[in-house]
Amino acid sequence: MSAANPETMTIRRAGNAIRSPEGISNAPFWVEMLLDSQIEGENTAMRATLEPGTVTNWHTHPRGQLLYVLSGVGLVQRKHEPAEEVRAGDAVWFAPHELHRHGATADSPFSYLSIQGIEKGRFVDWHDGKEQQP
C-alpha cells in the first residue's frame, strides 16, 4: 500500500532531519518531511535548511509548489528569468510544471517550508545537471 497522510492529528517533532539525496543540488542540505504521501491529490510538505551558497538543481512539480520562507535570505528563479531575493515571511508559488530552482544566497543560510501535491505517485521531477546553468 502507498504511503498516505495521517488520518488523525499527528505531531512531528523537530530534529528528524536527514540529508538531501545526492544529485538534486550543488551541496547536500537538511530536509524534514512533515507530510509524506504517494496518494493522488494529497500533499507532501517539508522543511528544508540550506547552508550559504547551496542551490537546488532545476526542477518542476506536477501540481505546483508553495514555498514559504522561514529564515535567512534565499534566491528563487524561473528558467530564463533573473533570480529574485526572498526573506523570512515571503511566500512563493511555482505553477505546475514551471521549471525553477531555489537556494541560499552566498552569505546567508536559508530555511523554508514547501508544500506540493502528488500526481501519479510523484511530487517533483528533477532535470539533468546540464540545465543547472542559468
N, CA, C and O atoms as a printed pandas DataFrame, in Angstrom:
     atom_number atom_name residue_name chain_id  residue_number  x_coord  y_coord  z_coord
0              1         N          MET        A               1    0.846   -1.196    0.000
1              2        CA          MET        A               1    0.000    0.000    0.000
2              3         C          MET        A               1    0.882    1.247    0.000
3              4         O          MET        A               1    1.920    1.279    0.661
4              5         N          SER        A               2    0.475    2.252   -0.727
5              6        CA          SER        A               2    1.221    3.503   -0.789
6              7         C          SER        A               2    1.072    4.292    0.494
7              8         O          SER        A               2    0.062    4.191    1.191
8              9         N          ALA        A               3    2.090    5.079    0.797
9             10        CA          ALA        A               3    2.041    5.939    1.978
10            11         C          ALA        A               3    0.951    6.986    1.797
11            12         O          ALA        A               3    0.715    7.467    0.689
12            13         N          ALA        A               4    0.294    7.331    2.890
13            14        CA          ALA        A               4   -0.761    8.340    2.866
14            15         C          ALA        A               4   -0.535    9.306    4.017
15            16         O          ALA        A               4    0.189    8.998    4.963
16            17         N          ASN        A               5   -1.159   10.479    3.932
17            18        CA          ASN        A               5   -1.108   11.430    5.033
18            19         C          ASN        A               5   -1.817   10.829    6.241
19            20         O          ASN        A               5   -2.705    9.992    6.077
20            21         N          PRO        A               6   -1.438   11.245    7.461
21            22        CA          PRO        A               6   -2.096   10.728    8.666
22            23         C          PRO        A               6   -3.594   11.014    8.652
23            24         O          PRO        A               6   -4.041   12.019    8.098
24            25         N          GLU        A               7   -4.364   10.115    9.268
25            26        CA          GLU        A               7   -5.821   10.271    9.316
26            27         C          GLU        A               7   -6.292   10.994   10.566
27            28         O          GLU        A               7   -7.467   11.344   10.671
28            29         N          THR        A               8   -5.388   11.223   11.519
29            30        CA          THR        A               8   -5.731   11.946   12.741
30            31         C          THR        A               8   -4.611   12.929   13.052
31            32         O          THR        A               8   -3.559   12.914   12.412
32            33         N          MET        A               9   -4.850   13.783   14.039
33            34        CA          MET        A               9   -3.833   14.748   14.433
34            35         C          MET        A               9   -2.513   14.033   14.699
35            36         O          MET        A               9   -2.467   13.034   15.417
36            37         N          THR        A              10   -1.461   14.550   14.119
37            38        CA          THR        A              10   -0.139   13.953   14.262
38            39         C          THR        A              10    0.866   15.063   14.490
39            40         O          THR        A              10    0.855   16.071   13.782
40            41         N          ILE        A              11    1.729   14.888   15.467
41            42        CA          ILE        A              11    2.781   15.866   15.736
42            43         C          ILE        A              11    4.104   15.286   15.274
43            44         O          ILE        A              11    4.473   14.177   15.661
44            45         N          ARG        A              12    4.813   16.030   14.454
45            46        CA          ARG        A              12    6.164   15.646   14.043
46            47         C          ARG        A              12    7.116   16.604   14.736
47            48         O          ARG        A              12    7.137   17.798   14.436
48            49         N          ARG        A              13    7.889   16.089   15.645
49            50        CA          ARG        A              13    8.827   16.908   16.414
50            51         C          ARG        A              13   10.029   17.297   15.569
51            52         O          ARG        A              13   10.511   16.516   14.749
52            53         N          ALA        A              14   10.504   18.514   15.783
53            54        CA          ALA        A              14   11.718   18.973   15.104
54            55         C          ALA        A              14   12.882   18.070   15.497
55            56         O          ALA        A              14   12.871   17.462   16.567
56            57         N          GLY        A              15   13.860   17.988   14.646
57            58        CA          GLY        A              15   15.052   17.222   14.964
58            59         C          GLY        A              15   15.165   15.908   14.219
59            60         O          GLY        A              15   16.064   15.117   14.502
60            61         N          ASN        A              16   14.273   15.657   13.272
61            62        CA          ASN        A              16   14.330   14.421   12.499
62            63         C          ASN        A              16   14.807   14.664   11.068
63            64         O          ASN        A              16   14.403   13.953   10.148
64            65         N          ALA        A              17   15.654   15.653   10.886
65            66        CA          ALA        A              17   16.133   15.992    9.549
66            67         C          ALA        A              17   17.094   14.931    9.034
67            68         O          ALA        A              17   17.833   14.305    9.794
68            69         N          ILE        A              18   17.061   14.751    7.721
69            70        CA          ILE        A              18   18.004   13.876    7.034
70            71         C          ILE        A              18   18.685   14.682    5.932
71            72         O          ILE        A              18   18.200   15.746    5.547
72            73         N          ARG        A              19   19.796   14.181    5.430
73            74        CA          ARG        A              19   20.486   14.859    4.331
74            75         C          ARG        A              19   19.718   14.617    3.042
75            76         O          ARG        A              19   19.156   13.542    2.832
76            77         N          SER        A              20   19.703   15.617    2.191
77            78        CA          SER        A              20   19.030   15.518    0.903
78            79         C          SER        A              20   19.697   14.443    0.048
79            80         O          SER        A              20   20.878   14.148    0.231
80            81         N          PRO        A              21   18.943   13.856   -0.890
81            82        CA          PRO        A              21   19.547   12.874   -1.787
82            83         C          PRO        A              21   20.627   13.520   -2.658
83            84         O          PRO        A              21   20.576   14.719   -2.933
84            85         N          GLU        A              22   21.586   12.730   -3.079
85            86        CA          GLU        A              22   22.619   13.241   -3.977
86            87         C          GLU        A              22   22.004   13.572   -5.332
87            88         O          GLU        A              22   21.022   12.958   -5.749
88            89         N          GLY        A              23   22.592   14.548   -6.007
89            90        CA          GLY        A              23   22.191   14.871   -7.365
90            91         C          GLY        A              23   21.033   15.832   -7.506
91            92         O          GLY        A              23   20.562   16.050   -8.622
92            93         N          ILE        A              24   20.545   16.427   -6.398
93            94        CA          ILE        A              24   19.434   17.367   -6.531
94            95         C          ILE        A              24   19.850   18.806   -6.223
95            96         O          ILE        A              24   19.038   19.726   -6.322
96            97         N          SER        A              25   21.120   18.997   -5.848
97            98        CA          SER        A              25   21.612   20.343   -5.529
98            99         C          SER        A              25   23.134   20.346   -5.639
99           100         O          SER        A              25   23.764   19.301   -5.802
100          101         N          ASN        A              26   23.707   21.542   -5.547
101          102        CA          ASN        A              26   25.163   21.653   -5.642
102          103         C          ASN        A              26   25.860   21.265   -4.340
103          104         O          ASN        A              26   27.084   21.137   -4.321
104          105         N          ALA        A              27   25.116   21.076   -3.259
105          106        CA          ALA        A              27   25.650   20.625   -1.966
106          107         C          ALA        A              27   24.486   20.013   -1.190
107          108         O          ALA        A              27   23.340   20.412   -1.398
108          109         N          PRO        A              28   24.749   19.052   -0.300
109          110        CA          PRO        A              28   23.649   18.473    0.479
110          111         C          PRO        A              28   23.044   19.502    1.433
111          112         O          PRO        A              28   23.712   20.449    1.847
112          113         N          PHE        A              29   21.777   19.304    1.772
113          114        CA          PHE        A              29   21.102   20.166    2.735
114          115         C          PHE        A              29   20.212   19.305    3.611
115          116         O          PHE        A              29   20.008   18.125    3.327
116          117         N          TRP        A              30   19.681   19.893    4.679
117          118        CA          TRP        A              30   18.835   19.162    5.628
118          119         C          TRP        A              30   17.376   19.242    5.221
119          120         O          TRP        A              30   16.892   20.307    4.839
120          121         N          VAL        A              31   16.672   18.119    5.300
121          122        CA          VAL        A              31   15.258   18.030    4.941
122          123         C          VAL        A              31   14.512   17.281    6.037
123          124         O          VAL        A              31   14.960   16.231    6.497
124          125         N          GLU        A              32   13.371   17.827    6.452
125          126        CA          GLU        A              32   12.469   17.144    7.383
126          127         C          GLU        A              32   11.128   16.986    6.694
127          128         O          GLU        A              32   10.470   17.978    6.382
128          129         N          MET        A              33   10.714   15.752    6.454
129          130        CA          MET        A              33    9.400   15.509    5.858
130          131         C          MET        A              33    8.337   15.729    6.933
131          132         O          MET        A              33    8.388   15.124    8.003
132          133         N          LEU        A              34    7.387   16.589    6.639
133          134        CA          LEU        A              34    6.303   16.886    7.565
134          135         C          LEU        A              34    5.031   16.145    7.171
135          136         O          LEU        A              34    4.293   15.665    8.032
136          137         N          LEU        A              35    4.779   16.055    5.881
137          138        CA          LEU        A              35    3.710   15.220    5.313
138          139         C          LEU        A              35    4.355   14.431    4.181
139          140         O          LEU        A              35    5.014   15.003    3.313
140          141         N          ASP        A              36    4.164   13.129    4.194
141          142        CA          ASP        A              36    4.807   12.278    3.198
142          143         C          ASP        A              36    3.759   11.333    2.632
143          144         O          ASP        A              36    3.274   10.450    3.339
144          145         N          SER        A              37    3.407   11.509    1.373
145          146        CA          SER        A              37    2.366   10.699    0.761
146          147         C          SER        A              37    2.730   10.347   -0.671
147          148         O          SER        A              37    3.556   11.007   -1.301
148          149         N          GLN        A              38    2.101    9.302   -1.166
149          150        CA          GLN        A              38    2.190    8.938   -2.577
150          151         C          GLN        A              38    0.791    8.788   -3.170
151          152         O          GLN        A              38    0.623    8.225   -4.251
152          153         N          ILE        A              39   -0.206    9.298   -2.453
153          154        CA          ILE        A              39   -1.605    9.172   -2.862
154          155         C          ILE        A              39   -1.997   10.368   -3.729
155          156         O          ILE        A              39   -1.740   11.520   -3.380
156          157         N          GLU        A              40   -2.620   10.068   -4.859
157          158        CA          GLU        A              40   -3.050   11.089   -5.808
158          159         C          GLU        A              40   -3.836   12.203   -5.119
159          160         O          GLU        A              40   -4.795   11.935   -4.395
160          161         N          GLY        A              41   -3.428   13.453   -5.345
161          162        CA          GLY        A              41   -4.133   14.603   -4.816
162          163         C          GLY        A              41   -3.751   15.015   -3.402
163          164         O          GLY        A              41   -4.059   16.131   -2.985
164          165         N          GLU        A              42   -3.084   14.134   -2.652
165          166        CA          GLU        A              42   -2.632   14.537   -1.323
166          167         C          GLU        A              42   -1.402   15.425   -1.456
167          168         O          GLU        A              42   -0.821   15.556   -2.532
168          169         N          ASN        A              43   -1.022   16.032   -0.335
169          170        CA          ASN        A              43    0.150   16.915   -0.327
170          171         C          ASN        A              43    1.328   16.269    0.380
171          172         O          ASN        A              43    1.170   15.419    1.256
172          173         N          THR        A              44    2.508   16.697   -0.026
173          174        CA          THR        A              44    3.702   16.462    0.767
174          175         C          THR        A              44    4.116   17.829    1.287
175          176         O          THR        A              44    3.831   18.854    0.668
176          177         N          ALA        A              45    4.780   17.833    2.413
177          178        CA          ALA        A              45    5.282   19.081    2.982
178          179         C          ALA        A              45    6.620   18.783    3.627
179          180         O          ALA        A              45    6.804   17.729    4.236
180          181         N          MET        A              46    7.550   19.711    3.491
181          182        CA          MET        A              46    8.861   19.517    4.098
182          183         C          MET        A              46    9.445   20.846    4.533
183          184         O          MET        A              46    9.124   21.908    4.001
184          185         N          ARG        A              47   10.313   20.742    5.521
185          186        CA          ARG        A              47   11.111   21.883    5.959
186          187         C          ARG        A              47   12.527   21.602    5.466
187          188         O          ARG        A              47   13.056   20.511    5.677
188          189         N          ALA        A              48   13.135   22.581    4.813
189          190        CA          ALA        A              48   14.498   22.417    4.298
190          191         C          ALA        A              48   15.371   23.529    4.851
191          192         O          ALA        A              48   14.930   24.669    5.002
192          193         N          THR        A              49   16.616   23.183    5.151
193          194        CA          THR        A              49   17.594   24.150    5.641
194          195         C          THR        A              49   18.855   24.020    4.807
195          196         O          THR        A              49   19.480   22.960    4.768
196          197         N          LEU        A              50   19.229   25.112    4.136
197          198        CA          LEU        A              50   20.368   25.125    3.236
198          199         C          LEU        A              50   21.455   26.035    3.773
199          200         O          LEU        A              50   21.176   27.122    4.278
200          201         N          GLU        A              51   22.684   25.590    3.663
201          202        CA          GLU        A              51   23.837   26.406    4.034
202          203         C          GLU        A              51   24.060   27.470    2.962
203          204         O          GLU        A              51   23.570   27.321    1.843
204          205         N          PRO        A              52   24.794   28.547    3.281
205          206        CA          PRO        A              52   25.064   29.579    2.275
206          207         C          PRO        A              52   25.613   28.975    0.981
207          208         O          PRO        A              52   26.486   28.108    1.005
208          209         N          GLY        A              53   25.085   29.449   -0.142
209          210        CA          GLY        A              53   25.549   29.027   -1.453
210          211         C          GLY        A              53   24.951   27.739   -1.979
211          212         O          GLY        A              53   25.228   27.361   -3.117
212          213         N          THR        A              54   24.137   27.050   -1.188
213          214        CA          THR        A              54   23.515   25.799   -1.650
214          215         C          THR        A              54   22.288   26.126   -2.490
215          216         O          THR        A              54   21.413   26.881   -2.065
216          217         N          VAL        A              55   22.235   25.544   -3.698
217          218        CA          VAL        A              55   21.144   25.804   -4.638
218          219         C          VAL        A              55   20.656   24.474   -5.205
219          220         O          VAL        A              55   21.462   23.612   -5.556
220          221         N          THR        A              56   19.337   24.308   -5.294
221          222        CA          THR        A              56   18.787   23.088   -5.888
222          223         C          THR        A              56   19.058   23.082   -7.388
223          224         O          THR        A              56   19.288   24.128   -7.995
224          225         N          ASN        A              57   19.025   21.891   -7.973
225          226        CA          ASN        A              57   19.044   21.779   -9.425
226          227         C          ASN        A              57   17.686   22.244   -9.956
227          228         O          ASN        A              57   16.731   22.392   -9.194
228          229         N          TRP        A              58   17.613   22.470  -11.249
229          230        CA          TRP        A              58   16.353   22.843  -11.887
230          231         C          TRP        A              58   15.368   21.697  -11.714
231          232         O          TRP        A              58   15.733   20.527  -11.825
232          233         N          HIS        A              59   14.114   22.047  -11.440
233          234        CA          HIS        A              59   13.088   21.025  -11.256
234          235         C          HIS        A              59   11.698   21.607  -11.484
235          236         O          HIS        A              59   11.524   22.822  -11.577
236          237         N          THR        A              60   10.714   20.720  -11.571
237          238        CA          THR        A              60    9.308   21.103  -11.705
238          239         C          THR        A              60    8.493   20.275  -10.708
239          240         O          THR        A              60    8.965   19.271  -10.173
240          241         N          HIS        A              61    7.266   20.721  -10.476
241          242        CA          HIS        A              61    6.326   19.985   -9.635
242          243         C          HIS        A              61    5.045   19.808  -10.443
243          244         O          HIS        A              61    4.507   20.790  -10.955
244          245         N          PRO        A              62    4.542   18.574  -10.568
245          246        CA          PRO        A              62    3.378   18.351  -11.431
246          247         C          PRO        A              62    2.121   19.099  -10.998
247          248         O          PRO        A              62    1.271   19.402  -11.835
248          249         N          ARG        A              63    1.987   19.405   -9.696
249          250        CA          ARG        A              63    0.815   20.144   -9.219
250          251         C          ARG        A              63    1.193   21.494   -8.615
251          252         O          ARG        A              63    0.394   22.111   -7.911
252          253         N          GLY        A              64    2.422   21.953   -8.894
253          254        CA          GLY        A              64    2.888   23.228   -8.374
254          255         C          GLY        A              64    3.513   23.080   -6.997
255          256         O          GLY        A              64    3.494   22.006   -6.396
256          257         N          GLN        A              65    4.074   24.196   -6.508
257          258        CA          GLN        A              65    4.730   24.199   -5.200
258          259         C          GLN        A              65    4.544   25.552   -4.525
259          260         O          GLN        A              65    4.710   26.603   -5.145
260          261         N          LEU        A              66    4.195   25.503   -3.233
261          262        CA          LEU        A              66    4.191   26.690   -2.391
262          263         C          LEU        A              66    5.450   26.630   -1.540
263          264         O          LEU        A              66    5.696   25.639   -0.853
264          265         N          LEU        A              67    6.240   27.684   -1.587
265          266        CA          LEU        A              67    7.454   27.777   -0.788
266          267         C          LEU        A              67    7.287   28.960    0.158
267          268         O          LEU        A              67    7.058   30.083   -0.290
268          269         N          TYR        A              68    7.401   28.716    1.467
269          270        CA          TYR        A              68    7.259   29.753    2.481
270          271         C          TYR        A              68    8.593   29.885    3.208
271          272         O          TYR        A              68    9.083   28.923    3.798
272          273         N          VAL        A              69    9.178   31.086    3.164
273          274        CA          VAL        A              69   10.499   31.309    3.739
274          275         C          VAL        A              69   10.394   31.443    5.257
275          276         O          VAL        A              69    9.669   32.295    5.770
276          277         N          LEU        A              70   11.133   30.583    5.968
277          278        CA          LEU        A              70   11.148   30.599    7.427
278          279         C          LEU        A              70   12.243   31.510    7.981
279          280         O          LEU        A              70   12.009   32.257    8.932
280          281         N          SER        A              71   13.439   31.448    7.387
281          282        CA          SER        A              71   14.555   32.253    7.890
282          283         C          SER        A              71   15.621   32.408    6.811
283          284         O          SER        A              71   15.649   31.676    5.822
284          285         N          GLY        A              72   16.486   33.377    7.033
285          286        CA          GLY        A              72   17.602   33.603    6.123
286          287         C          GLY        A              72   17.211   34.367    4.874
287          288         O          GLY        A              72   16.132   34.953    4.778
288          289         N          VAL        A              73   18.130   34.339    3.920
289          290        CA          VAL        A              73   17.923   35.017    2.635
290          291         C          VAL        A              73   18.147   33.991    1.538
291          292         O          VAL        A              73   19.164   33.298    1.510
292          293         N          GLY        A              74   17.184   33.907    0.642
293          294        CA          GLY        A              74   17.273   32.932   -0.439
294          295         C          GLY        A              74   17.084   33.580   -1.795
295          296         O          GLY        A              74   16.774   34.765   -1.918
296          297         N          LEU        A              75   17.283   32.755   -2.804
297          298        CA          LEU        A              75   17.052   33.152   -4.181
298          299         C          LEU        A              75   16.092   32.157   -4.809
299          300         O          LEU        A              75   16.223   30.950   -4.606
300          301         N          VAL        A              76   15.131   32.658   -5.568
301          302        CA          VAL        A              76   14.229   31.819   -6.336
302          303         C          VAL        A              76   14.348   32.246   -7.793
303          304         O          VAL        A              76   14.513   33.428   -8.095
304          305         N          GLN        A              77   14.261   31.268   -8.692
305          306        CA          GLN        A              77   14.478   31.593  -10.100
306          307         C          GLN        A              77   13.661   30.694  -11.005
307          308         O          GLN        A              77   13.676   29.471  -10.862
308          309         N          ARG        A              78   12.951   31.302  -11.932
309          310        CA          ARG        A              78   12.294   30.598  -13.033
310          311         C          ARG        A              78   13.298   30.504  -14.162
311          312         O          ARG        A              78   14.143   31.386  -14.318
312          313         N          LYS        A              79   13.215   29.452  -14.947
313          314        CA          LYS        A              79   14.119   29.297  -16.092
314          315         C          LYS        A              79   13.998   30.507  -17.015
315          316         O          LYS        A              79   12.895   30.955  -17.327
316          317         N          HIS        A              80   15.145   31.028  -17.445
317          318        CA          HIS        A              80   15.262   32.171  -18.366
318          319         C          HIS        A              80   14.834   33.503  -17.753
319          320         O          HIS        A              80   14.608   34.475  -18.474
320          321         N          GLU        A              81   14.723   33.550  -16.429
321          322        CA          GLU        A              81   14.390   34.785  -15.719
322          323         C          GLU        A              81   15.492   35.065  -14.703
323          324         O          GLU        A              81   16.177   34.135  -14.277
324          325         N          PRO        A              82   15.682   36.325  -14.303
325          326        CA          PRO        A              82   16.683   36.598  -13.260
326          327         C          PRO        A              82   16.224   36.051  -11.903
327          328         O          PRO        A              82   15.027   35.949  -11.635
328          329         N          ALA        A              83   17.180   35.707  -11.067
329          330        CA          ALA        A              83   16.871   35.240   -9.716
330          331         C          ALA        A              83   16.327   36.411   -8.901
331          332         O          ALA        A              83   16.720   37.561   -9.102
332          333         N          GLU        A              84   15.416   36.099   -7.978
333          334        CA          GLU        A              84   14.854   37.114   -7.098
334          335         C          GLU        A              84   15.134   36.739   -5.657
335          336         O          GLU        A              84   15.049   35.567   -5.290
336          337         N          GLU        A              85   15.468   37.725   -4.835
337          338        CA          GLU        A              85   15.769   37.501   -3.429
338          339         C          GLU        A              85   14.477   37.374   -2.635
339          340         O          GLU        A              85   13.513   38.100   -2.875
340          341         N          VAL        A              86   14.468   36.439   -1.682
341          342        CA          VAL        A              86   13.332   36.256   -0.776
342          343         C          VAL        A              86   13.843   36.192    0.654
343          344         O          VAL        A              86   14.969   35.767    0.914
344          345         N          ARG        A              87   12.988   36.623    1.576
345          346        CA          ARG        A              87   13.352   36.680    3.000
346          347         C          ARG        A              87   12.235   36.091    3.847
347          348         O          ARG        A              87   11.147   35.802    3.349
348          349         N          ALA        A              88   12.517   35.917    5.131
349          350        CA          ALA        A              88   11.552   35.341    6.064
350          351         C          ALA        A              88   10.183   36.003    5.914
351          352         O          ALA        A              88   10.076   37.229    5.881
352          353         N          GLY        A              89    9.144   35.180    5.823
353          354        CA          GLY        A              89    7.775   35.662    5.679
354          355         C          GLY        A              89    7.299   35.727    4.244
355          356         O          GLY        A              89    6.095   35.819    4.001
356          357         N          ASP        A              90    8.219   35.682    3.277
357          358        CA          ASP        A              90    7.817   35.692    1.867
358          359         C          ASP        A              90    7.254   34.330    1.481
359          360         O          ASP        A              90    7.711   33.300    1.977
360          361         N          ALA        A              91    6.264   34.327    0.599
361          362        CA          ALA        A              91    5.693   33.093    0.054
362          363         C          ALA        A              91    5.832   33.142   -1.464
363          364         O          ALA        A              91    5.596   34.179   -2.083
364          365         N          VAL        A              92    6.213   32.027   -2.050
365          366        CA          VAL        A              92    6.419   31.932   -3.495
366          367         C          VAL        A              92    5.586   30.774   -4.018
367          368         O          VAL        A              92    5.610   29.683   -3.449
368          369         N          TRP        A              93    4.856   31.002   -5.090
369          370        CA          TRP        A              93    4.111   29.938   -5.764
370          371         C          TRP        A              93    4.780   29.652   -7.098
371          372         O          TRP        A              93    4.980   30.557   -7.908
372          373         N          PHE        A              94    5.127   28.388   -7.323
373          374        CA          PHE        A              94    5.608   27.926   -8.621
374          375         C          PHE        A              94    4.468   27.131   -9.243
375          376         O          PHE        A              94    3.976   26.173   -8.646
376          377         N          ALA        A              95    4.046   27.525  -10.445
377          378        CA          ALA        A              95    2.920   26.880  -11.117
378          379         C          ALA        A              95    3.280   25.442  -11.514
379          380         O          ALA        A              95    4.460   25.107  -11.614
380          381         N          PRO        A              96    2.279   24.600  -11.737
381          382        CA          PRO        A              96    2.562   23.243  -12.198
382          383         C          PRO        A              96    3.474   23.252  -13.430
383          384         O          PRO        A              96    3.257   24.011  -14.374
384          385         N          HIS        A              97    4.486   22.403  -13.399
385          386        CA          HIS        A              97    5.445   22.195  -14.489
386          387         C          HIS        A              97    6.327   23.409  -14.779
387          388         O          HIS        A              97    6.996   23.438  -15.812
388          389         N          GLU        A              98    6.348   24.402  -13.906
389          390        CA          GLU        A              98    7.196   25.580  -14.106
390          391         C          GLU        A              98    8.630   25.228  -13.695
391          392         O          GLU        A              98    8.882   24.910  -12.532
392          393         N          LEU        A              99    9.555   25.284  -14.635
393          394        CA          LEU        A              99   10.951   24.945  -14.374
394          395         C          LEU        A              99   11.578   26.039  -13.513
395          396         O          LEU        A              99   11.568   27.215  -13.879
396          397         N          HIS        A             100   12.127   25.632  -12.354
397          398        CA          HIS        A             100   12.648   26.612  -11.408
398          399         C          HIS        A             100   13.720   25.985  -10.526
399          400         O          HIS        A             100   13.969   24.780  -10.576
400          401         N          ARG        A             101   14.347   26.832   -9.719
401          402        CA          ARG        A             101   15.281   26.390   -8.684
402          403         C          ARG        A             101   15.232   27.397   -7.547
403          404         O          ARG        A             101   14.729   28.508   -7.712
404          405         N          HIS        A             102   15.754   27.003   -6.396
405          406        CA          HIS        A             102   15.810   27.911   -5.257
406          407         C          HIS        A             102   16.980   27.511   -4.380
407          408         O          HIS        A             102   17.420   26.361   -4.385
408          409         N          GLY        A             103   17.477   28.485   -3.624
409          410        CA          GLY        A             103   18.612   28.187   -2.765
410          411         C          GLY        A             103   19.003   29.374   -1.912
411          412         O          GLY        A             103   18.363   30.425   -1.927
412          413         N          ALA        A             104   20.083   29.167   -1.166
413          414        CA          ALA        A             104   20.585   30.189   -0.245
414          415         C          ALA        A             104   21.523   31.146   -0.986
415          416         O          ALA        A             104   22.237   30.746   -1.906
416          417         N          THR        A             105   21.509   32.400   -0.575
417          418        CA          THR        A             105   22.486   33.342   -1.115
418          419         C          THR        A             105   23.876   32.918   -0.639
419          420         O          THR        A             105   24.004   32.072    0.246
420          421         N          ALA        A             106   24.902   33.504   -1.223
421          422        CA          ALA        A             106   26.281   33.131   -0.899
422          423         C          ALA        A             106   26.650   33.419    0.549
423          424         O          ALA        A             106   27.551   32.785    1.098
424          425         N          ASP        A             107   25.953   34.379    1.175
425          426        CA          ASP        A             107   26.349   34.790    2.528
426          427         C          ASP        A             107   25.284   34.567    3.599
427          428         O          ASP        A             107   25.389   35.122    4.693
428          429         N          SER        A             108   24.264   33.765    3.303
429          430        CA          SER        A             108   23.214   33.529    4.307
430          431         C          SER        A             108   22.667   32.117    4.196
431          432         O          SER        A             108   22.475   31.616    3.088
432          433         N          PRO        A             109   22.414   31.465    5.327
433          434        CA          PRO        A             109   21.649   30.216    5.256
434          435         C          PRO        A             109   20.214   30.539    4.852
435          436         O          PRO        A             109   19.816   31.704    4.842
436          437         N          PHE        A             110   19.451   29.526    4.526
437          438        CA          PHE        A             110   18.095   29.704    4.005
438          439         C          PHE        A             110   17.262   28.512    4.459
439          440         O          PHE        A             110   17.646   27.362    4.247
440          441         N          SER        A             111   16.124   28.791    5.081
441          442        CA          SER        A             111   15.239   27.735    5.545
442          443         C          SER        A             111   13.829   28.022    5.047
443          444         O          SER        A             111   13.359   29.158    5.098
444          445         N          TYR        A             112   13.159   26.973    4.563
445          446        CA          TYR        A             112   11.815   27.178    4.032
446          447         C          TYR        A             112   10.942   25.966    4.284
447          448         O          TYR        A             112   11.429   24.867    4.553
448          449         N          LEU        A             113    9.653   26.190    4.193
449          450        CA          LEU        A             113    8.647   25.154    4.212
450          451         C          LEU        A             113    8.112   25.054    2.794
451          452         O          LEU        A             113    7.785   26.072    2.185
452          453         N          SER        A             114    8.019   23.844    2.259
453          454        CA          SER        A             114    7.435   23.687    0.928
454          455         C          SER        A             114    6.288   22.696    0.984
455          456         O          SER        A             114    6.323   21.712    1.724
456          457         N          ILE        A             115    5.266   22.983    0.179
457          458        CA          ILE        A             115    4.092   22.118    0.075
458          459         C          ILE        A             115    3.839   21.895   -1.408
459          460         O          ILE        A             115    3.781   22.838   -2.197
460          461         N          GLN        A             116    3.690   20.621   -1.770
461          462        CA          GLN        A             116    3.451   20.273   -3.157
462          463         C          GLN        A             116    2.551   19.045   -3.227
463          464         O          GLN        A             116    2.644   18.148   -2.390
464          465         N          GLY        A             117    1.677   19.013   -4.235
465          466        CA          GLY        A             117    0.717   17.925   -4.371
466          467         C          GLY        A             117    1.279   16.745   -5.150
467          468         O          GLY        A             117    2.230   16.874   -5.920
468          469         N          ILE        A             118    0.661   15.595   -4.925
469          470        CA          ILE        A             118    1.049   14.346   -5.579
470          471         C          ILE        A             118    0.244   14.168   -6.865
471          472         O          ILE        A             118   -0.969   14.379   -6.888
472          473         N          GLU        A             119    0.933   13.780   -7.921
473          474        CA          GLU        A             119    0.281   13.409   -9.177
474          475         C          GLU        A             119    1.000   12.187   -9.730
475          476         O          GLU        A             119    2.213   12.218   -9.940
476          477         N          LYS        A             120    0.267   11.132   -9.962
477          478        CA          LYS        A             120    0.824    9.873  -10.474
478          479         C          LYS        A             120    1.986    9.380   -9.608
479          480         O          LYS        A             120    2.997    8.896  -10.117
480          481         N          GLY        A             121    1.819    9.516   -8.282
481          482        CA          GLY        A             121    2.789    8.992   -7.339
482          483         C          GLY        A             121    4.043    9.818   -7.137
483          484         O          GLY        A             121    4.974    9.369   -6.469
484          485         N          ARG        A             122    4.089   11.016   -7.701
485          486        CA          ARG        A             122    5.295   11.833   -7.554
486          487         C          ARG        A             122    4.926   13.288   -7.267
487          488         O          ARG        A             122    3.812   13.726   -7.554
488          489         N          PHE        A             123    5.877   14.031   -6.695
489          490        CA          PHE        A             123    5.641   15.447   -6.408
490          491         C          PHE        A             123    6.734   16.344   -6.974
491          492         O          PHE        A             123    6.610   17.567   -6.905
492          493         N          VAL        A             124    7.799   15.777   -7.531
493          494        CA          VAL        A             124    8.872   16.569   -8.114
494          495         C          VAL        A             124    9.494   15.803   -9.272
495          496         O          VAL        A             124    9.573   14.575   -9.248
496          497         N          ASP        A             125    9.933   16.538  -10.278
497          498        CA          ASP        A             125   10.682   15.985  -11.402
498          499         C          ASP        A             125   11.976   16.776  -11.519
499          500         O          ASP        A             125   11.963   17.967  -11.831
500          501         N          TRP        A             126   13.106   16.095  -11.262
501          502        CA          TRP        A             126   14.416   16.737  -11.334
502          503         C          TRP        A             126   14.924   16.704  -12.759
503          504         O          TRP        A             126   14.740   15.719  -13.475
504          505         N          HIS        A             127   15.566   17.789  -13.167
505          506        CA          HIS        A             127   16.124   17.883  -14.513
506          507         C          HIS        A             127   17.629   17.680  -14.448
507          508         O          HIS        A             127   18.247   17.891  -13.404
508          509         N          ASP        A             128   18.212   17.274  -15.558
509          510        CA          ASP        A             128   19.639   16.921  -15.521
510          511         C          ASP        A             128   20.506   18.148  -15.273
511          512         O          ASP        A             128   20.075   19.286  -15.456
512          513         N          GLY        A             129   21.737   17.886  -14.851
513          514        CA          GLY        A             129   22.676   18.937  -14.455
514          515         C          GLY        A             129   23.024   19.927  -15.545
515          516         O          GLY        A             129   23.481   21.032  -15.253
516          517         N          LYS        A             130   22.811   19.543  -16.821
517          518        CA          LYS        A             130   23.133   20.469  -17.914
518          519         C          LYS        A             130   22.278   21.728  -17.836
519          520         O          LYS        A             130   22.675   22.784  -18.330
520          521         N          GLU        A             131   21.111   21.617  -17.219
521          522        CA          GLU        A             131   20.219   22.764  -17.103
522          523         C          GLU        A             131   20.565   23.618  -15.883
523          524         O          GLU        A             131   19.917   24.638  -15.644
524          525         N          GLN        A             132   21.578   23.215  -15.104
525          526        CA          GLN        A             132   21.941   23.951  -13.896
526          527         C          GLN        A             132   22.423   25.364  -14.219
527          528         O          GLN        A             132   22.277   26.269  -13.397
528          529         N          GLN        A             133   22.987   25.559  -15.391
529          530        CA          GLN        A             133   23.493   26.880  -15.752
530          531         C          GLN        A             133   22.326   27.789  -16.122
531          532         O          GLN        A             133   21.451   27.383  -16.887
532          533         N          PRO        A             134   22.297   29.029  -15.585
533          534        CA          PRO        A             134   21.191   29.940  -15.902
534          535         C          PRO        A             134   21.240   30.411  -17.362
535          536         O          PRO        A             134   20.381   31.182  -17.790
